Amino acid sequence: MAVIPLIAPTNELSAKRPSGEPIARLVMLFRQHVFPELADKTQATYLQTFKLIPPSWERPSVAEVGAWVTWLRGQYPPPPGCRDSWTVHLNWKNVAALYSWAKDWGFVEGVNPAAVLGLKKPKSRARAILDLADVWPAILGACLDDRQRCLLETARATGCRSSELLALTPSDIVTTARPWHIHVERQRRPGQWVTEHVKTDHGVRSLPVPPELEALLRELLTQPAPEVWVGRGRQRLQTVPFLFPYRQHELNAMKTRCAVVAPGAFPKGDWLHTLRHTLAISMMRTGASTDDIQRQLGHDSPTTTQFVYSQFASRPAEARPVMRAMKAMEVGPTRWGAPPGAGPPVGAPQGEAVTPARATASRVSKRSSPTGKKENTTCSTTTTKRQRALPGLSVGPVVKKPRKGRR
């Protein structure tokens, strides 16, 4: 870790520091008493913060924490128009939460050296959404069976998180009411067969089922309970009570099939979350209130809903980031922000075709050679083995990048 220059205190507040246990002792106590109650992803963020804390800290002052935040800003630059990045804000918030917990339990006294800085929350990033009118029929056609199609339709119609979808059982489908309702109360990680309560109490909700989803669920409920291989090395076949008993590699394979027919439609990471954002934006377009969207998505408060979709609400309709992947396939790749089939950008020389880099048959990329120098390698335009094995799909050529590492 680089040496962090300390800022000399300029006033009485900057020189103040907490009294009591040193920060190394606080980190050990925090991991012992608080970590068992935190989710795995939250634990990972705290562990990353603890690695970034300077080893020279014992009882850091306000000026020392301010110098550390300045160093973080240099390591993690903010996006355009923002003062801080989310990484800087999260690491600062974790240190403030550590000292707040320590003060509540009497391990330290005095000032909270991180909380007094009062960093403002960064702006919400733009959420990726999907233009369902263009790509949805093709995405459903890429599914292997009705269970996969029912999973995507449930995510589209209800806006549930992927962990909530994977925890649904037949008993969660309320068929006595008209229309049908889906009761959301538990969540489950891919590949794990033990459920837990949803993130917050507001996440417990009953969502109406539209007619097209009701037809798929009615057919799915008539099928026998799914069987999966469980245990180390998949030694035994076990019946599970879940409607969608998928593991992470099965979800990734489903995304790969969808990406073939709708390239660029789903971003990296939790691709099912894109359907959740799409539902929220469609409700916003039809005039739904913030409270209605908050109850549908299970956010903790309407303030969370306003913050998450503030970037979309502040943009004009023609500038909203709606992905039109199928139209881009029909007319060829387009410039970012330009409608499909648009001509050359303003200022381009007349008579010259403007070809995007991803539309060329081959391109040159730079990679490191064993000698440490940069050498040019050509990316071939071929289809991958996984795409050629997909039955019944028309697979076009894709750019195959060269492998990294030893040749």
N, C-alpha and C positions, 0 to 999 in steps of 0.2 A: 504494500500500500504506500502511496506517495506521502511525503511529509507534508503536513498541513500547517501552513503558517498561521500563527495565532494573532488575532487582532487585539491590539492593546485597548484596555477598557477606557472609554471616553467619559463615562459617567458612573454614578454610584450603582445603577441597576446592572450595568454590564459586568461589574466586578463581583456581583453576588453569585454564590454557589450554594448548593444544598449541603446540609450536614447529615451525617449518619453513615449508613453502609456505602462502600464504594460501588461503582457501577458494575464491576465484575461480579460482586456478590448479588447485586440486584438481578442481573441476568440469570444467574443460577437459580435463585428463588423463583423468578418469573417462569422459567422453564419447568420447574418442579411442580408449581401449584396452579398455573394458569394454562399451560399447554394442553393438558388432558381435556380441557373444555373447548378448545379451539378446533376449527376445521383444518384439514391438511394444508389447504392453500394458504390459510391465514398463518399457520405455523411457518410455512416456507417464507412468507414475507418478513416475519420477525427474525428468522434465522439469517436472511440476507442483510437485514439492518444490523444485527449483532456482529456480522463479519465486517461491516463497513465502519463500525465504531473504532476510533483510534485506540491502540493498546496503551497509549500513555495516559488515557483518561482515568481518573480516580473519582473525583467529585467535580465534574466540569462546570465552569461558570457559564453565564449567558453569552459572553464574548466568545468563548471556545466553541460553544454549540453554533453560534452564528458563523464562525470561521469554517466549521465543518459543513454547514449548509452551503456556504459559498463554494467550497470545494466540490460538493455534490452537483451544484449547478454547472460547474465546468466539466464534470464527468458525464452528466446527463443533460445535454442542452434542451431547452424548452422548444416546443413547436412554434411556428410563426404566430405572433399575436398573443403569446402567453408569457407570463413572468417565470413560471416554474413548470417543470414537467411533472407527470404523475409519479414518477419514480422518486424525485426529490421530495414531493409532498408526502408520499407514503412513508419514506424513511424518517422524515422529521416527525410525522404523526406517531410513528411507532415509539420513538424515543420519548415523546411527550406522554404517551399512554403508559410507558414503563414507569416514569417518575410519578404519574398520577396514581397508579396502582400502589407504588411504594409508599406514597404519602398517606393513602387511605389505610394501609396496614401498619403504619408507624415505623417503617424501616428508614425513612428519611424525613427531615424537617426543613422548612424554609421554602425557597423559591423553586419553582419548576423551571429549569434552565431552557427547556425547549418550548414550553407553552407560552412564555412571555414574548416569543418572537412573533407569534400570530400570523403565520403564513396563510395566504388566501388560497382557497381551493381553485385548482386550474379549471379552465373551461372544459365543458363536455366535448368529447370528440364526436365527429359525425358517425352515426351508425349505418352500417351497410344494410340495404334492403333489397328486396327482390321484386321484379316486375312479373307478377304471377300470370298475367294474361299472355305473356310471351313464352315462358319456359315451363309452366307448371304441367301441362299435358305431357311434355317430353320427359320431365323428371319422374312423373308417375309411371310412364312406360318403361323407364330404366330399372324399376324395382323388380325383384325376383318373384315376389309372391304378394298376396293380399295383406299379410301381416306388415310387411315393410310399407306398403301403400297406406295402410291404416295409421302407422306411426307418423308418416309425413303429414297426412291429413289432420291428425290430432294436433300436431305441433302448429299447423297453419291455422286451424279453427279456434284453438283455445289459447295459444300463446304460452303454454307451459314451458318451464325450463326442461332441459334434457334429462336432468336427474329426476324431476317429477314425472316425466313420461315413462322412464324406465321402472318406476316404482308402482305403476298402475296395475291393479288386479281386477278380475271380473266383479268383485264386490264393490269396487269404486264406481261402477257404471250404474247409475240410478235409472232403472227402466220403468218404475211405477209412475213417474211424472211425465207429463207432456209439455214441452219436449223432453227428451232424455237429458240427464245432467251427469257430469263427471265430477266426482268429489276428490279434491286434491288435498292430501294431508301428509304424505310421506315423500321421501326422496331416496334415491339409490344410485350409487356409483356404478359405472359399467364393469361387469365382471364380478361384482360383489352381490351376494344373495341376502344380505341383511339390510333392512331399511332403517331410516332414522327420520325424526320429525323435520318438517320443512324449516327453512332458514328463520322465519319470523312467524308470529301468530297471525299476521295479516296474510301469510301465504296459504293458510287453510281457507279454501273457497270452493264453491260449487259453481261450475261453469256450464252453460247450456250447450247442447249438441245440435249443430245444424243438420238438415235432412241428409245431405250427401255423406256426412260422417256417420250418421246413425245407420245408414245402410251397410257401411263397411263394418261397424262395430257389431251389428246384428249377425252378420255372417261370421265374424271372428269369434263371437261368443258360442256359436254352435260347434266350433272345432274343439278337439280334445286339448287338454293342457299341454304346453310344449315341454319337450324333454331336451336337456342339455348335458354335455359331458362336464363333470365337476371333479374336484380333487386334484392333487398334484399329478401332472402328466395326463389329466383327463382319464382317470381310471374307471369311473363308474358313470352310468347314465341315470340321471335323476330328473324327476318331474318338478317343475318350478311353477309357482302360482302367478307369475307375472305375465301380462299381456305381451310385453316386448322384452324378452330375455336376451338382450344383446350385450356382447362384450365390446371393448373399444376397437379391436381389429375388425369386427363385423360392421361397426358404424363407419369405420374408415373405408372399408370396401364398398359400402353403400354410397358414401360420398364420391368415391372414385367413379362409380357408374354414373352418378348424376353429373359429375364434371365432364364426362364424355359428351353428353347430349346438350349440356348447358355450361360451356367453359366460362369461367370467371364469375359464375352466379353466386357461389358460396366462398366466403373468405376463409383464411386459415383459422385454426382453432375450433371452437364449438360451433360447427356449421349449422346445427339445428337452431341455434340462438338467432340466426338471421331471420327465420320465420317468425320468431317472437317479435323482433323489431318491425317486421313487415306488417304484422297484425296491428301493432300500436300505431304505426304511421297511417294505415288505412282507416283506423278508427278516428284518428285526428283529422283526416281529410273529410270524413263524413260528418264532422261536427260533434263528436263525442266529447264530453267534458273530461277534465283531468281526473276527477274522482272516479268516473267510470273506467278509464284506462288503468288507474291504479288498482281498482278492485279486480279487473280482469287479469292483470299481470301479477298481482300479489305483492306489489311494492309495499315497503313499510309505511310510507306516507305519500301524499300527493306531491310533496316537495321533491322527493326522489324522482318521480315521473317527470316533473317539469325540468329537472336538471339533466336527466338522461337524454331527453329529446328537445332540449333547448336549441341545439344547433340546427335541427331540422325546422323548428318552428320559426327561427329567425331568417330563414332563407326564402327567396321567392320560389314560386312553384316550378319555374323553368330551370332553376339551378339545383334542385334537389337531386341527391345522388341515387337515382333509380337505375338499376342495371338492366340493360336490354340485350341479354346475351344471345338470344336466338336471332334477333335482327342483325346483330353483328356477324353471326355465322353466315347469314344469307348474302350480305352485301360486302363482306370482308371486314377486316379490322378497321376501327375508327379511332380518331384522336380522342383523348380523354376530354369529356365535356361537350364534344360535338355530336350531333344526331347522326344515326346510321345513314350512310350514303352521302354525307356532306363532302363538299369539294375541298380544295386546298385551303389552308389557313390564309388569313388576310396578310398580304405582304409577300407571299410566295411568288417566285418568278413565273410568268405566264408560259404555258407550254411544257412545263416540267412537272412530272408526277411526283407527288409527295408520298412516299411509301413508308409506313411505320416500320420500326425495327423488327417487331414481332411478326410482320407479314412476309419478310424475305425468306427465300428458300433455305439459305444458310447464312449464318452470321459468325462473326469472329469474337471470341471472348478471350480474356487474359487469365492465365492461371500461373501459379508458381511452379517453376521447374526445380529439380533436385539441387541445382546450383544456386538457387535463390533468386534467379532472374525471372522476369515476366516473359512468357512465350505465348504466341497466338495459336489457338486451336479452333478448328471449325466445328460447329454444332451441326450434326446431320439432321435432316428432316425425315424422321421415320416414326412409325407407330411403336408403342411399347408392347411387350409381350402380354401384359395384363389386358391392354385394350384389344389386342387381336383375339383374345380368348373370350371376349364378351359375345354371347350369342344374340343374334337378331338385331344388332346395332350397327348403324353405318358410321364407321370410325374414320375420321379424316386424319391427315398427317399432323403430327405435333412435333415440336422442337424437342429433341432429346439432348440434354446437356451432358458434357463429358464428366466422367467420374472424377472425384477429387482423390488425391493421395497418390500412392505409388502406382506407376503404370506397368 
